[in-house]
Amino acid sequence: MKESIIELYGDTDDILLADGLDDAIIGFEPNMWKVVYSRSKCMNVLIERDGMDGEEALEFLEYNTFNAYFGEKTPIWVDDFQ
């Protein structure tokens, strides 16, 4: 998904991606120019990659990622109910 977003949109303007969470990308919002991530997939990345349990992953992401502001192109973090 990351490669598709970069291929389609990357040459027009900068795109902000979250380091290490490529597997959690579920889309791109072209009107706001933001990458869209699944919150549950982000958690799964930390559980599988870093060995965190669900509570640890959620706490880490809430503090360091979901509530962080990185400028006008801060990614969108959605509950995708999958």
Secondary structure, DSSP 8 states (H G I E B T S, - for coil): -HHHHHHHHTTTS-----TT-GGGEEEEETTTTEEEEEHHHHHHHHHHHH---HHHHHHHHIIIIIT---STT--EEE----
